[in-house]
Amino acid sequence: MTQDYAQAREKMVKNQLAEGGRLLIPVGDKYSQELIRLIKKGGNLIRRSLGGCRFVSLIGEQGWEEA
């Protein structure tokens, strides 16, 4: 992900998140991710890393189809 793209996505989140709103999001590739917490305070996003994580896709009857 390029820096310009990351900044554009953060701007979209900033415009949609209510004041005091929070968003937890895993950022990274399929195997190495970091859990990021965004909080909108004073019209700005405060970003904090909460450490490494790995988002695991839901599989099975109610999950995603495998590619």
Sequence and secondary structure as in RCSB ss.txt:
>XXXX:A:sequence
MTQDYAQAREKMVKNQLAEGGRLLIPVGDKYSQELIRLIKKGGNLIRRSLGGCRFVSLIGEQGWEEA
>XXXX:A:secstr
  HHHHHHHHHHHHHHS TT EEEEEEE SS EEEEEEEEETTEEEEEEEEEE      STTS    
